[in-house]
Amino acid sequence: MLIQKILEGKILNLRQVSSAIGQTGDNLATIRYELSDEIRYRQGIDNHLGDLSRQLNDLEQDVYNSANIVDQAIKAYHQVEKKLIGKP
């Protein structure tokens, strides 16, 4: 049970990190669109900010998916454990 509590805490941490990454991506997108056109298009700044925003969104999804994988693994472990012990 201790390991389960630790893993559940890690799942919560991963989801919090995912949310923080998503918020950072949203903030970056807001900054990108609040810049004047003159600044945005200077030296490819707009493209770089767009690429970074997409990378953050991808990372957010990867971290969130990692949390889901751990959660599914815990549930599968409990199902197998119940079958081995003979509990319904």
C-alpha positions in Angstrom: 0.0 0.0 0.0 2.9 2.4 0.7 4.2 2.0 -2.9 0.7 2.7 -4.2 0.5 5.9 -2.2 3.9 6.9 -3.4 2.9 6.2 -7.0 -0.4 8.0 -6.7 1.6 11.0 -5.4 3.9 10.8 -8.4 0.9 10.7 -10.7 -0.4 13.9 -9.1 3.0 15.5 -9.5 3.2 14.6 -13.2 -0.3 16.0 -13.7 0.7 19.2 -11.9 3.9 19.5 -14.0 1.8 18.9 -17.2 -0.5 21.6 -16.2 2.3 24.0 -15.4 3.9 23.3 -18.8 0.6 23.9 -20.5 0.2 27.2 -18.7 3.7 28.2 -19.7 2.9 27.4 -23.3 -0.3 29.5 -23.1 1.6 32.4 -21.6 4.2 32.2 -24.3 1.5 32.2 -27.0 -0.1 35.3 -25.3 3.3 37.1 -25.3 3.8 36.1 -28.9 0.5 37.7 -30.0 0.9 40.8 -27.8 4.2 41.7 -29.5 4.1 44.3 -32.2 4.4 43.0 -35.7 7.7 44.8 -36.1 9.2 42.8 -33.2 7.4 39.5 -34.0 8.8 39.3 -37.5 12.3 40.6 -36.8 14.9 37.8 -37.2 12.3 35.1 -37.2 11.1 35.7 -33.6 7.6 34.8 -34.5 8.7 31.5 -35.9 10.9 30.7 -32.9 8.1 31.5 -30.5 5.7 29.4 -32.4 8.1 26.5 -32.5 8.7 26.8 -28.8 5.0 26.9 -28.0 4.3 23.8 -30.1 7.2 22.0 -28.3 5.8 22.9 -24.9 2.3 21.6 -26.0 3.9 18.3 -27.1 5.8 18.1 -23.8 2.7 18.8 -21.8 0.9 15.9 -23.6 3.8 13.6 -23.1 4.0 14.3 -19.4 0.2 13.9 -19.1 0.3 10.6 -21.0 3.1 9.4 -18.6 0.8 10.0 -15.7 -1.9 8.0 -17.4 0.4 5.1 -18.0 1.4 4.9 -14.4 -2.2 5.2 -13.3 -3.2 2.3 -15.7 -0.3 0.2 -14.5 -1.5 0.6 -10.9 -5.0 -0.4 -11.8 -3.8 -3.4 -13.8 -1.6 -4.5 -10.8 -4.5 -4.3 -8.5 -6.7 -6.4 -10.8 -4.0 -9.1 -11.0 -3.4 -9.0 -7.3 -7.1 -9.5 -6.6 -7.2 -12.5 -9.0 -4.2 -14.0 -7.3 -5.5 -13.6 -3.9 -9.0 -14.6 -4.9 -10.9 -11.5 -4.0 -13.7 -10.4 -6.3 
